[in-house]
């Protein structure tokens, strides 16, 4: 993909923004997939209804994790790039902002992709990844020609959206319809409130700002009743079932 960027400088600018975000999503994705796959696989055999509820709950909580990361990275892009690279890659700020949108998309796709694998549709998952890579290459060829490294970042986000749509379509077609979009409203609202807080206090110490923004986000989630008794009951059921299986 990066080989089609116009020169080494453009490639460096793109990589400077992409690498830390990829590291964040990579660590979270590995932890989530490792924890979810065995649970989903057993539930597919024992209780498809529980699997559906567990998947929706997982999507809800991965969104709760991913959205504030995206908002924080978008609003604090300049400060993060300065922190990582001092003044060497100031041109990477806009790329970092665009690629921040990639974080929640990738995390959601990890769960939907893990679900496909757990219901024995890993071939669909492999095809989806291949098609997404192909779309990414095509978009890069077109967008980089006109927009350079900005085009590359846009292509990355669009190809991740494409992969998400493939996964959701495949799950609806080969398994069951999963509706989790209603669970997005409260995390989005809390993320916007957190974003407003960041904009107001954007010049204070970065680490203090991250901690305070996280507290604002979590308190907002509590105040708008994001965490329901149904969530707790389902978690207890899953833990109990897994304990019995163990």
C-alpha positions, 0 to 999 in steps of 0.5 A: 500500500505505502509503496504507491505513495509519491516519495519517502517523505510522504511515506514517513509522514503517513507511517508516523501517524499510522504506527501509534494508532495501529499499535493501540488497536493491535493490542486491544484487538489481540486481547479482545479476540483472545478472550471472545473466541473461545466463549463465542465458539462454545455458545454457538454450539450450546446457545445461539440466543446467548451468543447473539446477546453476548455479541451485541454486549461485546460490540457495545463495550468495544464501542465504549472503549473505541469512541473516546480513543478516536475523539481524543486522538482527533482533538489532541492529534497535534499534541500526540504527534509532538509527544511522539516525534517532537517537531519532526512530523508536524505534517502528520497531524491531519493524517493522525486525525483522519486515521483516528476514525479507524480505531473504533471501526477496527475494534468493531470489526475484530468482534464481528470477524471473531463471530464469523470465525466462531460460527465456522464462517472463517472463509467469509472472514478471509474473503472479506479481508482480501476484498478490503485489501483490494479496495484499499489498493484501488482507493490508494491508487486513485486518492494518493495521486490527487491527495498524497498521504491524506488520500492514503489515510482516507483510503485506510478508513474507507476500506475499514468501513467496507470490511465492517459492511462485509462482516455485518452483511455476512452475519445477517445472511449466514447467521442472524440479524444483529442490531447493536446500533441503538447502543451507540447513542449513549457512547456517542453522547458521552464522547461528544461531552468528553470532546467538549471538555477536551476543547475547553481545557486543551492547553493543560498538561496532556497526561492530566487532561487525558485522565480528567477527560476519561473521568468525564467520559466515565461519569457521563456514561454512568449518569445516562445509565449506559450500564444496565442490569441486563449487562450485568446479568449477562456477564454473570451468566457467561462467567458462570457458564464458562466456569462450569465448562472449565 
